[in-house]
Amino acid sequence: MRTSSILSRRRAASAPRARRPSSRALLACLLAAACGLGGCGGLTRSEYRRPALDVPAQWNAGQDAAAAAPVTGSSFAASEPWWRRFDDPQLDALIERALRSNNNLAAAAMRLYSAQLQSRLTDTNLTPDVTVSGSGSAARNLTRGGSTLKSYTTTTNVSYELDFWGHLARQRDAAAFEAQATEYDRRAAALTLVGQTATAYWQIAALKRIAATTQESIDTAERTLKFVHIQHVAGEASDYEESQARSTLKTLEGELSQIVAQLEAQRNALAIIFDQSPEHREPELDSLPIRAMPAMPAVVPADMLAHRPDLQAAETRLRETLAQADAQRLAFYPSFSLFASVGTGGTSTTLADILRNPLGTLGATLSLPFIQWNTAELTIKSSKATFDTAVINFRQTFYQALADTRSAWVASVQSEREVRSLKEAVEAARRAESLAEIRYRSGDTSLTDWLNLQQTRQQADVQLEQAVYSQYVNALTLFLALGGDPASQALSVAGAAAPVQGASRGGAGADGMRLAGKARE
């Protein structure tokens, strides 16, 4: 019996034992689950691909044509600001002042500075977090002769998260892209400011010329009324004809009052641009000279739109959204952090003993956030929807840029033709008015015909001045649609913060982007 008992115990000892799952195997299973959460193909970062753009064939074909076409029009240095191509030193000075003093642009510069600071703040996730704390207390026995017991402690904590998956790196990318996009916003604000300044300056000149023309018509109407009144007294003109002449005069006086009000409003708007009260007045033109506008390429390639700051901002924010989506996805991957702390102090009677009894701690933490599977899945889907929305916004911005450029180019061409036609119309109207006056004084035509031709000439004068103003504005609009002159991007602002370095961590920045997409016949 004893022998068999010993043999049974030996057989039991020699039988294989069930193995416990090792910690390595468990960690491997957890990592596999994390891979399955977002797909193993993009553990670090998603590759950015520009959304497909439906670019008309003539825009792509225009790239070679524009490069080969000679530059015509007024000569200019490529390093000069593009608005100097309008050859108006007074306008140049106003624009440069506006870029230095405008409140809206100053606010845009502050937003840029804030975004740059936020980017630098995000960059601090590269370094360990360090906190130092200290405390002290004193306790005294309230009985007579009781002693005082003092306690002092200090603690220093250091923690650092290891960025295995690139989660923190994508956070830095997103912050840098936002800073760069804010810089493009500032450039867009500067471009808009240039347009507002030039438009107000030209509109003041146009309104002054229209006011002068209307005053000339009023002077003519007064002379006509005086002549008709004399005829009426002499019995050679009817009361109806005198009333007609008086009505024409009063109508013109009412029109002049409206023009003066518009002129004052534009002067106030221009003063506000320069951060000053409305009563300030800036240098003005008495009229807009009729001249050739700065020449632009007959064919505009799509790549020229890459200079538009709003388009640059839209694509940079698209890249930012992709980086944010990566960061949100990678936040559900396992994270590993190291921490250490050193504490000193204890109960003592003197402050000098604060460094006694040092105690050190060193450890590590493993976080497994992907266990919240449903939350992770919904977060990833939400970030993808946000990215898809940014794609739609970028495409819409691009197509709007195409439409703006095309419309501005057509309007610029047509306004030049309109000015030529209206110049001839004004000359013809003046001749007709002069002949009608001669015929009326000789009794060969009615007063109504003469007054009608006076009105026609006055309307032609106003239409011509409005067309000249539109010609200037349309040329300006074409520059703005292209983001300024592609050969001259001088939109510096005094006091503006410099762009954040490294804003293109995620790949090529938007400055070098090419916008030619698939051609559409």
C-alpha positions as CSV (number, residue, x, y, z in Angstrom):
1,M,0.0,0.0,0.0
2,R,2.8,2.4,0.9
3,T,4.5,1.6,-2.4
4,S,1.4,2.2,-4.5
5,S,0.8,5.5,-2.7
6,I,4.3,6.6,-3.5
7,L,3.9,5.7,-7.2
8,S,0.6,7.5,-7.5
9,R,2.1,10.7,-6.0
10,R,5.0,10.4,-8.5
11,R,2.5,10.0,-11.5
12,A,0.6,13.0,-10.3
13,A,3.8,15.1,-10.0
14,S,4.9,14.1,-13.5
15,A,1.6,15.0,-15.2
16,P,1.7,18.3,-17.2
17,R,0.3,21.3,-15.4
18,A,-2.1,23.8,-17.1
19,R,-0.1,27.0,-18.1
20,R,-1.2,30.4,-17.0
21,P,-1.4,33.1,-19.7
22,S,1.7,35.1,-19.7
23,S,1.7,38.9,-19.5
24,R,3.3,39.1,-22.9
25,A,0.5,37.1,-24.5
26,L,-2.1,39.3,-22.8
27,L,-0.4,42.5,-24.0
28,A,-0.2,41.0,-27.6
29,C,-4.0,40.4,-27.5
30,L,-4.7,43.9,-26.3
31,L,-2.5,45.4,-29.0
32,A,-4.3,43.2,-31.6
33,A,-7.6,44.6,-30.4
34,A,-6.3,48.1,-30.7
35,C,-5.2,47.4,-34.2
36,G,-8.7,46.1,-35.1
37,L,-10.2,49.3,-33.8
38,G,-8.8,51.6,-36.5
39,G,-7.2,49.2,-39.0
40,C,-3.6,48.3,-38.9
41,G,-2.7,50.2,-42.0
42,G,-2.6,53.6,-40.5
43,L,-1.2,53.3,-37.0
44,T,0.9,56.5,-37.2
45,R,-0.8,59.0,-39.6
46,S,-3.1,59.1,-42.6
47,E,-1.6,60.1,-45.9
48,Y,-3.1,63.3,-47.2
49,R,-4.4,63.3,-50.7
50,R,-6.0,66.4,-52.2
51,P,-9.6,65.9,-53.1
52,A,-10.4,65.3,-56.8
53,L,-11.2,68.6,-58.5
54,D,-13.1,69.0,-61.7
55,V,-11.0,71.6,-63.5
56,P,-12.2,72.8,-67.0
57,A,-9.8,71.8,-69.7
58,Q,-9.0,75.4,-70.7
59,W,-7.7,76.1,-67.2
60,N,-5.2,73.3,-67.4
61,A,-4.3,74.1,-71.0
62,G,-3.7,77.7,-69.9
63,Q,-0.7,76.8,-67.8
64,D,1.7,76.5,-70.8
65,A,0.0,79.3,-72.7
66,A,0.3,81.7,-69.7
67,A,3.9,80.8,-69.2
68,A,4.7,81.4,-72.9
69,A,2.7,84.6,-73.3
70,P,4.6,87.9,-73.0
71,V,3.8,90.3,-70.2
72,T,2.1,93.4,-71.5
73,G,0.7,96.5,-70.0
74,S,2.4,99.0,-67.7
75,S,5.9,97.9,-66.6
76,F,6.5,97.0,-63.0
77,A,9.1,95.4,-60.8
78,A,8.2,91.9,-59.6
79,S,9.2,92.8,-56.1
80,E,6.7,95.7,-55.9
81,P,3.2,95.4,-54.4
82,W,0.7,94.5,-57.1
83,W,-1.5,97.6,-56.5
84,R,1.3,99.9,-57.8
85,R,0.4,98.7,-61.3
86,F,-2.4,101.2,-61.2
87,D,0.3,103.9,-61.3
88,D,-1.2,106.1,-58.6
89,P,1.3,107.1,-55.9
90,Q,-1.5,108.7,-53.8
91,L,-3.4,105.4,-53.8
92,D,-0.1,103.5,-52.9
93,A,0.4,105.7,-49.9
94,L,-3.2,105.2,-48.7
95,I,-3.0,101.4,-49.0
96,E,0.3,101.2,-47.2
97,R,-1.1,103.3,-44.4
98,A,-4.2,101.1,-44.2
99,L,-2.0,98.0,-43.9
100,R,-0.3,99.6,-40.9
101,S,-3.2,101.1,-39.1
102,N,-6.4,99.2,-39.8
103,N,-8.2,97.8,-36.8
104,N,-9.6,94.7,-38.5
105,L,-6.1,93.7,-39.8
106,A,-4.7,94.3,-36.3
107,A,-7.3,91.9,-34.9
108,A,-6.3,89.4,-37.5
109,A,-2.7,89.7,-36.6
110,M,-3.6,89.1,-32.9
111,R,-5.5,86.0,-33.9
112,L,-2.5,84.8,-35.7
113,Y,-0.3,85.5,-32.7
114,S,-2.7,83.6,-30.4
115,A,-2.7,80.6,-32.8
116,Q,1.1,80.6,-32.8
117,L,1.2,80.6,-29.0
118,Q,-1.3,77.8,-29.0
119,S,0.9,75.8,-31.4
120,R,4.0,76.4,-29.2
121,L,2.0,75.4,-26.2
122,T,1.0,72.1,-27.9
123,D,4.7,71.5,-28.7
124,T,5.4,71.3,-25.0
125,N,4.0,67.7,-25.0
126,L,7.5,66.8,-26.3
127,T,9.0,67.4,-22.8
128,P,8.2,65.8,-19.4
129,D,5.7,67.4,-17.1
130,V,7.4,68.6,-13.9
131,T,5.6,69.8,-10.7
132,V,7.1,70.8,-7.4
133,S,5.1,71.3,-4.2
134,G,5.9,72.0,-0.6
135,S,4.0,72.2,2.6
136,G,4.6,72.9,6.3
137,S,2.6,72.8,9.5
138,A,3.0,73.3,13.2
139,A,1.2,71.8,16.1
140,R,1.5,72.9,19.8
141,N,0.4,71.4,23.0
142,L,-1.9,73.9,24.7
143,T,-0.9,72.9,28.2
144,R,1.7,75.0,30.0
145,G,5.1,74.2,28.8
146,G,3.9,72.2,25.9
147,S,6.3,71.8,22.9
148,T,5.7,72.7,19.3
149,L,5.8,70.0,16.7
150,K,6.7,71.1,13.2
151,S,6.3,69.2,9.9
152,Y,7.8,70.1,6.5
153,T,7.6,68.2,3.2
154,T,8.6,68.8,-0.4
155,T,7.6,66.7,-3.4
156,T,8.9,66.8,-7.0
157,N,6.9,64.8,-9.6
158,V,8.1,64.1,-13.2
159,S,5.9,62.3,-15.7
160,Y,6.4,61.6,-19.4
161,E,4.1,59.9,-22.0
162,L,5.8,57.8,-24.6
163,D,4.4,58.6,-28.0
164,F,4.4,55.1,-29.4
165,W,1.6,55.7,-32.0
166,G,2.2,59.4,-32.9
167,H,-0.9,60.6,-31.0
168,L,1.0,63.6,-29.5
169,A,2.8,64.3,-32.8
170,R,-0.5,64.6,-34.6
171,Q,-1.8,67.0,-32.0
172,R,1.3,69.1,-32.7
173,D,0.6,68.9,-36.5
174,A,-3.0,70.0,-36.0
175,A,-2.0,73.0,-33.9
176,A,0.7,74.0,-36.4
177,F,-1.7,73.7,-39.4
178,E,-4.2,75.9,-37.5
179,A,-1.5,78.5,-37.0
180,Q,-0.5,78.4,-40.6
181,A,-4.2,78.7,-41.7
182,T,-4.6,81.7,-39.4
183,E,-1.7,83.3,-41.2
184,Y,-3.5,82.7,-44.5
185,D,-6.6,84.3,-42.9
186,R,-4.5,87.4,-42.1
187,R,-3.3,87.6,-45.6
188,A,-6.9,87.3,-46.8
189,A,-7.9,90.1,-44.5
190,A,-5.0,92.2,-45.8
191,L,-6.1,91.5,-49.4
192,T,-9.7,92.5,-48.6
193,L,-8.5,95.7,-46.9
194,V,-6.5,96.6,-50.0
195,G,-9.7,96.1,-52.1
196,Q,-11.8,98.2,-49.7
197,T,-9.3,101.0,-49.6
198,A,-8.9,101.2,-53.4
199,T,-12.7,100.9,-54.0
200,A,-13.5,103.7,-51.5
201,Y,-10.8,105.9,-53.0
202,W,-12.0,105.4,-56.5
203,Q,-15.7,105.8,-55.6
204,I,-15.0,109.1,-54.0
205,A,-13.3,110.3,-57.2
206,A,-16.2,109.0,-59.3
207,L,-18.8,110.6,-57.1
208,K,-16.9,113.9,-57.2
209,R,-16.9,113.8,-61.0
210,I,-20.6,112.9,-61.1
211,A,-21.4,115.8,-58.7
212,A,-19.4,118.2,-60.9
213,T,-21.2,116.9,-64.0
214,T,-24.6,117.3,-62.2
215,Q,-23.7,120.8,-61.1
216,E,-22.8,121.7,-64.7
217,S,-26.3,120.3,-65.7
218,I,-27.9,122.4,-63.0
219,D,-26.1,125.5,-64.3
220,T,-27.4,124.7,-67.8
221,A,-30.9,124.1,-66.5
222,E,-30.8,127.5,-64.7
223,R,-29.8,129.3,-67.9
224,T,-32.5,127.4,-69.8
225,L,-35.1,128.3,-67.2
226,K,-34.1,132.0,-67.3
227,F,-34.3,132.1,-71.1
228,V,-37.7,130.3,-71.1
229,H,-39.0,132.7,-68.4
230,I,-38.0,135.7,-70.5
231,Q,-39.8,134.1,-73.5
232,H,-42.8,133.4,-71.3
233,V,-43.0,137.0,-70.2
234,A,-42.7,138.1,-73.8
235,G,-45.5,135.7,-74.8
236,E,-43.2,133.5,-76.9
237,A,-43.3,130.5,-74.5
238,S,-46.1,128.9,-72.7
239,D,-46.5,128.4,-68.9
240,Y,-46.2,124.6,-69.6
241,E,-42.8,125.1,-71.1
242,E,-41.6,127.2,-68.2
243,S,-42.9,124.5,-65.8
244,Q,-41.0,121.9,-67.7
245,A,-37.7,123.8,-67.4
246,R,-38.3,124.4,-63.7
247,S,-39.1,120.7,-63.1
248,T,-35.8,119.7,-64.9
249,L,-33.8,122.1,-62.6
250,K,-35.4,120.8,-59.4
251,T,-34.9,117.2,-60.4
252,L,-31.2,117.8,-61.0
253,E,-30.9,119.6,-57.6
254,G,-32.4,116.6,-55.9
255,E,-30.0,114.2,-57.6
256,L,-27.1,116.4,-56.5
257,S,-28.2,116.2,-52.9
258,Q,-28.2,112.4,-53.1
259,I,-24.8,112.4,-54.7
260,V,-23.4,114.6,-51.9
261,A,-24.8,112.3,-49.3
262,Q,-23.2,109.3,-51.0
263,L,-19.9,111.1,-51.2
264,E,-19.9,112.0,-47.5
265,A,-20.7,108.3,-46.6
266,Q,-17.7,107.1,-48.7
267,R,-15.4,109.7,-47.1
268,N,-16.5,108.5,-43.6
269,A,-16.0,104.8,-44.6
270,L,-12.5,105.6,-45.9
271,A,-11.6,107.5,-42.7
272,I,-12.7,104.5,-40.5
273,I,-10.3,102.2,-42.5
274,F,-7.4,104.3,-41.0
275,D,-8.5,103.9,-37.4
276,Q,-9.6,107.5,-37.1
277,S,-12.8,109.4,-36.6
278,P,-15.1,110.0,-39.6
279,E,-14.4,113.8,-39.9
280,H,-10.8,113.1,-41.0
281,R,-10.3,113.5,-44.7
282,E,-7.8,111.7,-46.9
283,P,-6.2,112.9,-50.2
284,E,-8.7,112.6,-53.1
285,L,-8.9,112.6,-56.9
286,D,-11.3,115.0,-58.6
287,S,-12.1,112.4,-61.2
288,L,-10.9,109.0,-62.5
289,P,-8.6,109.3,-65.5
290,I,-9.6,107.1,-68.4
291,R,-6.6,104.9,-69.0
292,A,-5.6,101.4,-69.9
293,M,-5.9,99.0,-67.0
294,P,-3.0,96.7,-65.9
295,A,-2.8,93.9,-68.3
296,M,-3.5,90.3,-67.2
297,P,-3.0,87.0,-69.0
298,A,-5.7,86.2,-71.6
299,V,-5.7,82.6,-70.2
300,V,-5.6,82.1,-66.5
301,P,-4.2,78.7,-65.4
302,A,-5.7,77.0,-62.4
303,D,-2.3,77.0,-60.6
304,M,-2.5,80.8,-60.4
305,L,-5.4,80.3,-57.9
306,A,-2.9,78.8,-55.5
307,H,-2.0,82.3,-54.5
308,R,-5.5,82.9,-53.0
309,P,-5.1,83.0,-49.3
310,D,-8.7,81.8,-48.7
311,L,-8.0,78.7,-50.8
312,Q,-4.7,78.1,-49.0
313,A,-6.5,78.4,-45.6
314,A,-9.2,76.0,-46.7
315,E,-6.6,73.3,-47.7
316,T,-4.5,73.9,-44.6
317,R,-7.6,73.4,-42.4
318,L,-8.4,70.3,-44.4
319,R,-5.0,69.0,-43.4
320,E,-5.6,70.1,-39.8
321,T,-8.8,68.2,-39.7
322,L,-7.0,65.1,-40.9
323,A,-4.4,65.5,-38.2
324,Q,-7.1,65.9,-35.6
325,A,-8.9,62.8,-36.8
326,D,-5.6,60.9,-36.5
327,A,-5.1,62.2,-33.0
328,Q,-8.6,61.3,-31.9
329,R,-8.2,57.8,-33.4
330,L,-4.8,57.2,-31.9
331,A,-6.0,58.4,-28.5
332,F,-7.8,55.0,-28.1
333,Y,-4.6,53.1,-28.6
334,P,-2.7,51.9,-25.5
335,S,-0.6,54.6,-23.9
336,F,2.5,54.1,-21.7
337,S,3.7,56.7,-19.3
338,L,6.7,56.9,-16.9
339,F,6.6,58.8,-13.7
340,A,9.0,59.5,-10.9
341,S,8.7,61.5,-7.6
342,V,11.0,62.5,-4.8
343,G,9.7,63.6,-1.4
344,T,11.6,64.9,1.6
345,G,10.8,66.2,5.1
346,G,8.9,64.9,8.0
347,T,8.4,65.9,11.6
348,S,11.1,68.2,12.9
349,T,11.8,71.1,15.1
350,T,13.8,73.2,12.6
351,L,13.3,74.1,9.0
352,A,16.8,73.0,8.3
353,D,15.7,69.4,8.5
354,I,13.4,69.6,5.5
355,L,15.8,67.6,3.4
356,R,15.9,64.7,5.8
357,N,14.2,61.4,5.1
358,P,14.2,61.6,1.3
359,L,11.8,59.1,-0.4
360,G,11.9,58.3,-4.1
361,T,9.3,56.6,-6.3
362,L,9.7,55.3,-9.9
363,G,6.9,53.7,-11.9
364,A,5.0,53.3,-15.1
365,T,1.4,53.3,-16.2
366,L,-0.3,51.5,-19.0
367,S,-3.7,52.9,-20.2
368,L,-6.1,50.9,-22.4
369,P,-8.7,53.3,-23.5
370,F,-9.9,51.2,-26.5
371,I,-11.8,49.0,-24.0
372,Q,-14.5,51.7,-24.3
373,W,-15.2,50.2,-27.7
374,N,-18.5,51.9,-28.5
375,T,-17.1,55.4,-27.5
376,A,-14.0,54.9,-29.6
377,E,-16.0,53.8,-32.7
378,L,-18.4,56.7,-32.4
379,T,-15.5,59.2,-31.9
380,I,-13.7,57.9,-35.0
381,K,-16.9,58.1,-37.1
382,S,-17.5,61.6,-35.9
383,S,-14.0,62.7,-36.8
384,K,-14.4,61.2,-40.2
385,A,-17.6,63.1,-40.8
386,T,-15.8,66.3,-39.8
387,F,-13.0,65.6,-42.3
388,D,-15.6,64.9,-45.0
389,T,-17.2,68.2,-44.3
390,A,-13.8,69.9,-44.6
391,V,-13.3,68.2,-48.0
392,I,-16.7,69.6,-49.1
393,N,-15.7,73.1,-47.9
394,F,-12.4,73.0,-49.8
395,R,-14.0,71.9,-53.0
396,Q,-16.6,74.6,-52.7
397,T,-13.9,77.2,-52.0
398,F,-12.0,76.1,-55.1
399,Y,-15.0,76.2,-57.4
400,Q,-16.0,79.6,-56.0
401,A,-12.4,80.8,-56.8
402,L,-12.9,79.6,-60.4
403,A,-16.2,81.4,-60.6
404,D,-14.8,84.6,-59.1
405,T,-11.9,84.6,-61.5
406,R,-13.9,83.9,-64.5
407,S,-16.6,86.5,-63.7
408,A,-13.9,89.1,-62.9
409,W,-12.1,88.4,-66.1
410,V,-15.3,88.7,-68.2
411,A,-16.3,91.9,-66.4
412,S,-12.9,93.4,-66.9
413,V,-13.0,92.8,-70.7
414,Q,-16.6,94.0,-71.0
415,S,-16.1,97.2,-68.9
416,E,-13.3,98.3,-71.3
417,R,-15.6,98.0,-74.2
418,E,-18.4,99.8,-72.3
419,V,-16.1,102.8,-71.6
420,R,-15.2,103.1,-75.3
421,S,-18.8,103.0,-76.3
422,L,-19.9,105.5,-73.7
423,K,-17.2,108.0,-74.6
424,E,-18.6,108.1,-78.1
425,A,-22.1,108.3,-76.7
426,V,-21.2,111.4,-74.6
427,E,-19.6,113.1,-77.5
428,A,-22.7,112.4,-79.6
429,A,-25.1,113.6,-76.8
430,R,-23.2,116.9,-76.4
431,R,-23.4,117.6,-80.1
432,A,-27.1,116.8,-80.2
433,E,-27.7,119.0,-77.2
434,S,-25.8,121.9,-78.7
435,L,-27.8,121.5,-82.0
436,A,-31.1,121.3,-80.1
437,E,-30.3,124.6,-78.3
438,I,-29.6,126.3,-81.6
439,R,-32.7,124.9,-83.2
440,Y,-34.9,125.9,-80.2
441,R,-33.5,129.5,-80.1
442,S,-34.3,129.8,-83.8
443,G,-37.8,128.3,-83.3
444,D,-37.1,125.1,-85.3
445,T,-37.8,122.7,-82.4
446,S,-39.7,122.5,-79.2
447,L,-38.4,123.1,-75.7
448,T,-39.3,119.5,-74.8
449,D,-36.8,118.2,-77.4
450,W,-34.0,120.5,-76.0
451,L,-34.7,119.5,-72.4
452,N,-34.8,115.8,-73.3
453,L,-31.4,116.1,-75.0
454,Q,-30.0,117.9,-72.0
455,Q,-31.2,115.0,-69.8
456,T,-29.7,112.5,-72.3
457,R,-26.3,114.2,-72.2
458,Q,-26.4,114.4,-68.4
459,Q,-27.2,110.7,-68.1
460,A,-24.5,109.8,-70.6
461,D,-22.0,111.8,-68.5
462,V,-23.0,109.9,-65.4
463,Q,-23.0,106.5,-67.1
464,L,-19.5,107.2,-68.5
465,E,-18.1,108.0,-65.0
466,Q,-19.8,105.0,-63.5
467,A,-18.3,102.8,-66.3
468,V,-14.8,104.2,-65.7
469,Y,-15.3,103.4,-62.0
470,S,-16.5,99.9,-62.8
471,Q,-13.4,99.4,-65.1
472,Y,-11.1,100.2,-62.2
473,V,-13.1,98.0,-59.8
474,N,-13.3,95.1,-62.2
475,A,-9.5,95.2,-62.8
476,L,-9.0,95.2,-59.0
477,T,-11.5,92.4,-58.6
478,L,-9.5,90.2,-61.0
479,F,-6.4,90.8,-59.0
480,L,-8.2,89.9,-55.8
481,A,-9.7,86.8,-57.4
482,L,-6.2,85.7,-58.1
483,G,-5.0,86.4,-54.6
484,G,-3.1,89.5,-55.8
485,D,-0.5,89.5,-58.5
486,P,1.1,86.0,-58.5
487,A,4.5,87.6,-59.3
488,S,4.2,90.0,-56.3
489,Q,2.9,88.9,-53.0
490,A,3.7,92.0,-50.9
491,L,1.1,92.1,-48.2
492,S,3.3,92.6,-45.2
493,V,1.8,94.2,-42.1
494,A,3.8,96.1,-39.6
495,G,3.8,94.3,-36.2
496,A,2.3,91.1,-37.6
497,A,3.7,87.9,-36.0
498,A,5.9,85.7,-38.1
499,P,4.5,82.4,-39.3
500,V,5.0,79.4,-37.1
501,Q,8.0,77.3,-38.1
502,G,7.3,73.7,-38.9
503,A,3.7,74.3,-39.8
504,S,3.9,71.8,-42.6
505,R,4.9,68.8,-40.4
506,G,2.2,66.7,-42.1
507,G,3.7,67.1,-45.5
508,A,4.1,69.7,-48.2
509,G,2.5,73.0,-47.2
510,A,-0.3,74.7,-49.0
511,D,2.1,77.4,-50.4
512,G,3.4,75.0,-53.0
513,M,0.2,73.4,-53.9
514,R,-0.8,72.8,-57.5
515,L,-4.5,73.0,-58.1
516,A,-4.8,71.4,-61.5
517,G,-7.2,68.4,-61.1
518,K,-8.7,66.1,-63.6
519,A,-9.6,67.9,-66.8
520,R,-13.2,68.3,-67.9
521,E,-13.9,68.6,-71.5
